[in-house]
């Protein structure tokens, strides 16, 4: 499964992007305005996050895809998913994350790789 993030706005409030799977836009993404992942491809694994006490899609560098609202608490290039509300803020993040997580988990259980590509 190929997950693609296309960044379209860089502002002091965050880096906004669109998450695309198989050519279809699934949701909006939000990243820290200064500490975001460089463009490139990253394999994803589901690993336990101690802070949220659940499994999250994680890159080899430690960045995670997670629920949240604003980017300023993010570390290691992590990414928040949700529905865009205003630049630098997303809503309905928990529901959006659950749908995305279920798709990733289903692919992992089928022993198919999941790759995150950032453009």
Number of C-alpha atoms within 10 A of each C-alpha: 14 16 20 22 21 17 18 10 13 16 12 10 19 22 22 28 23 22 23 18 16 10 10 10 13 18 20 24 28 32 29 26 18 15 16 19 17 9 12 10 15 18 15 22 19 17 14 13 14 8 6 10 8 10 16 22 22 21 22 10 11 13 20 24 21 26 22 20 21 18 26 14 10 20 15 14 20 22 23 25 30 25 19 20 12 10 16 23 21 23 18 15 20 16 14 19 20 14 11 19 18 11 12 23 18 11 14 16 9 8 9 12 14 19 17 21 17 18 13
